[in-house]
Amino acid sequence: MSPEVTGYLVSLVGATRSHPMVRLGISPRGALALCRCAKAAAFAAGRDFVLPEDAAELVPYVFGHRLMLSSRARLNDYTPEAILAQVLEETPAPAMTERTL
């Protein structure tokens, strides 16, 4: 996995930890789970490298059950899926070129 993709994963995790509607964001163990799943998705696609899209596609499945929402989020009917969609939208993915792979 390239340093750019690793940085993207770290940014996604950090965004969950600083989101105002999240009481407890993704842990290091959750970050490692996303890393492993993204590697598996790349392998299943026949690649020996991970793209940012591999990780982004798996975020709802790997992170969804790990978020602990704040009381305010639950009162306003926020869901982990909605918050993760917002995190994905607001976290810029690195532009990957052949040179960075």
Beta strands, then each sheet from edge to edge (+ up, - down):
strand 1: 22-24
strand 2: 68-69
sheet 1: 1+ 2-
end
